[in-house]
């Protein structure tokens, strides 16, 4: 499974027309806190993982999300 593609698709569902890369700052996507939580919950479901509340609050870039997911999948 291509984790990066899943992340891009998940965020892309809410921010159509914006390019999303690992360097994208989540705040720059224009998502409100509910949109962000919904996106992260979709990722949890798609990838069968779970983020803690503290983790969710610590994500600043798409790379942060990607790194966290990879750590969880490679345990």
PyMOL commands that set and color helices and strands:
alter all, ss='L'
color gray80, all
select helices_A, chain A and resi 3-12+26-29+33-47+53-58+62-73
alter helices_A, ss='H'
color red, helices_A
deselect
rebuild
show_as cartoon
